[in-house]
Amino acid sequence: MREGSVKCLSSEGFHRMAYVEWGDAANPRVLVCVHGLTRCGRDFDFLAQALEKDYRVVCPDVAGRGRSDRLRNKALYALPQYCADMTTLIARLNVATVDWVGTSMGGLIGMALAAQPGNPIRKLILNDVGPVITAASLARIGDYLGKPPRFDDIEQAEAYVRQVSAPFGPLTDAQWRHLTVHVVRQAADGKIEFLYDPGIAEAYRAAQQADAGKDIVLWPLYDAITCPTLLLRGAHSDLLTAEAAQAMHQRGPRAQLVEIPGVGHAPMLMDAAQIAPVREFLLQ
């Protein structure tokens, strides 16, 4: 694994977006993996290791998360800025096309990019997200977003991650610890705190208010996608309904649909059974 960063531009100036990458740096076959709302690029370590012989796998920390800079203007935590940042990253990678895996927010970014004329996405994998995002899931996420507690030790932090991320499904102790250590840091006073910018909640709640507690519907964006698309859905997901997933299979790019049993929002692509359909789709 190698660490890197790229300078991205917003209306408030430049900010640094960090990323990790796996595999041969000269491999023209690139897979970009983008995480969910409060997560980070290290979520994809297991997937990257499984694919690094075939791909250069690049996993960024979206602005305000992980090792990336926080944005000065919190209103910029939205798809237009994220898409601009990813375009800068792809330019840095110096390849004509990329394949894309996006979990939740990362899938929305991929969907927005793949809908644009002349876009560089060759194959798109949407992990438990689509053009209909339920109000119930938005409310659940809003309950903890922007109000992160602080902890005395990593064990307390992990217990909290296990609680709020229970829909990830059954994971091993080592996997839960992995999902914890990369999204927290030790503060100056010795406490453990989350890495993500609490200001993300400002833009999130503004969007919720604008939609007046209704589902977010983005079908025109999805219908504009033309590249081969794979849709993964957690069988118990409250964000991507079974009805929306079936509609995605039948319209737009007519996504291949794979349902992951025993998981809600979202499959974390850490075990062989969840990685297998991703690998098959990318390499077929």
Secondary structure by P-SEA (a helix, b strand, c coil): cccbbbbbbccccbbbbbbcccccccccbbbbbbbccccccccaaaaaaacccccbbbbbcccccccbbbbcccccccaaaaaaaaaaaaaaacccbbbbbbcaaaaaaaaaaaacccccccbbbbccccccccaaaaaaaacccccccccccaaaaaaaaaaaacccccccaaaaaaacccccccccccbbbbccccaaaaaaaaaaaaacccccccaaaaaacccbbbbbbccccccccaaaaaaaaccccccbbbbbccccccccccccccaaaaaaaacc
